[in-house]
């Protein structure tokens, strides 16, 4: 069990910023994160291009903007096989998602591929914001 509470800033998570090329074969279980800032998720921000085979179980995240059960903000080309159960997301404002808060999708030439995503027994809420989604808020760049 991991509990992290931040009363001052942004990027709260197990990994605050991931710059690896791939994130694969990971499980996150029994995690509780809370912040008065942005980018609250097990991984706060990521620039990797390949995300696959991820399991999320009993994840609670509370913050302002970009709050998610797995990655708050990311730029992937491939997202595959993500299973989430019992995820609770509470964002004060915008970009709340059960798995991702915000995904910047590259132009089609980069080979974006999102497949095999499942989220169950979960709740995602925002008190005053836009862009609240069960899985992700997508944005094309």
C-alpha positions in Angstrom: 0.0 0.0 0.0 1.3 3.4 -0.9 -0.2 6.8 0.1 1.2 10.1 -1.0 -0.2 13.5 -0.1 1.2 16.8 -1.4 0.0 20.1 0.0 2.1 22.4 -2.2 2.7 21.4 -5.8 2.4 19.4 -9.1 3.4 16.0 -10.4 2.4 13.7 -7.6 2.8 10.0 -8.2 4.9 6.9 -7.9 6.9 8.2 -10.9 6.5 12.0 -11.4 7.8 12.1 -15.0 8.6 9.2 -17.2 10.8 9.7 -20.3 11.3 6.0 -21.1 10.5 4.8 -24.7 8.1 2.1 -23.4 6.1 1.3 -20.3 5.2 -2.4 -20.3 4.2 -5.2 -18.0 3.4 -3.2 -14.8 0.9 -3.6 -12.0 -0.2 -0.8 -9.7 -2.2 -1.9 -6.7 -3.5 -0.1 -3.5 -2.3 3.4 -4.3 -3.8 6.6 -2.9 -2.5 10.0 -4.2 -3.7 13.5 -3.2 -2.5 17.0 -4.1 -3.7 20.6 -4.4 -1.8 20.7 -7.7 -1.9 19.1 -11.2 -0.7 15.9 -12.8 -1.9 13.5 -10.1 -1.6 9.8 -11.1 0.7 6.8 -10.5 2.7 8.3 -13.4 2.3 12.1 -13.5 3.6 12.8 -17.0 5.1 10.6 -19.8 6.7 11.0 -23.2 6.9 7.3 -24.0 5.5 6.0 -27.3 4.6 2.5 -26.3 2.3 1.6 -23.4 1.1 -1.9 -23.0 0.2 -4.7 -20.5 -0.8 -2.6 -17.5 -2.9 -3.6 -14.6 -4.4 -1.1 -12.2 -6.3 -2.2 -9.0 -7.6 0.0 -6.1 -6.3 3.4 -7.3 -7.5 6.6 -5.7 -6.3 10.0 -7.1 -7.4 13.5 -6.1 -6.1 16.8 -7.5 -6.9 19.8 -9.6 -6.1 19.4 -13.3 -4.9 16.2 -15.1 -5.9 13.5 -12.6 -6.0 9.9 -13.7 -5.7 6.3 -12.6 -2.5 5.6 -14.6 -0.9 8.5 -16.4 -2.1 12.2 -16.0 -0.6 13.4 -19.4 1.1 11.4 -22.1 2.0 11.4 -25.8 2.0 7.7 -26.9 1.7 6.2 -30.3 0.5 2.8 -29.0 -1.7 2.0 -26.0 -2.6 -1.6 -25.7 -4.0 -4.0 -23.0 -4.7 -1.9 -20.0 -7.0 -3.3 -17.3 -8.3 -1.2 -14.5 -10.6 -2.1 -11.6 -11.8 0.0 -8.6 -10.3 3.3 -9.7 -11.6 6.5 -8.1 -10.7 9.8 -9.7 -11.6 13.1 -8.1 -10.5 16.2 -10.1 -11.3 19.7 -9.0 -11.2 21.1 -12.5 -10.6 19.6 -16.0 -9.0 16.5 -17.6 -10.0 13.7 -15.4 -9.8 10.1 -16.7 -10.1 6.6 -15.3 -6.8 5.6 -17.0 -5.4 8.7 -18.7 -6.2 12.4 -17.9 -5.0 13.6 -21.3 -3.5 11.9 -24.3 -1.9 14.0 -27.1 -2.3 11.9 -30.2 0.3 12.5 -32.9 -0.7 12.8 -36.6 -1.8 9.6 -38.2 1.7 9.1 -39.7 3.0 8.2 -36.2 0.8 5.1 -36.1 -1.5 5.8 -33.2 -3.1 2.6 -32.0 -5.4 2.3 -28.9 -6.7 -1.2 -28.2 -7.8 -3.6 -25.5 -8.7 -1.1 -22.7 -11.1 -2.1 -19.9 -12.1 -0.3 -16.8 -14.6 -1.7 -14.2 -16.1 -0.7 -10.8 -14.7 2.8 -11.0 -15.8 6.4 -10.6 -14.5 9.6 -12.3 -15.7 13.0 -11.2 -14.9 16.7 -11.6 -16.4 19.4 -9.4 -16.0 22.4 -11.7 -14.3 21.2 -14.9 -14.6 20.0 -18.5 -13.3 16.9 -20.2 -14.1 14.1 -17.8 -13.9 10.6 -19.3 -14.0 7.0 -18.2 -10.9 6.1 -20.1 -9.2 9.2 -21.6 -9.5 12.7 -23.1 -7.9 12.6 -26.5 -6.3 15.6 -28.3 -4.8 15.5 -31.8 -1.6 17.4 -32.5 
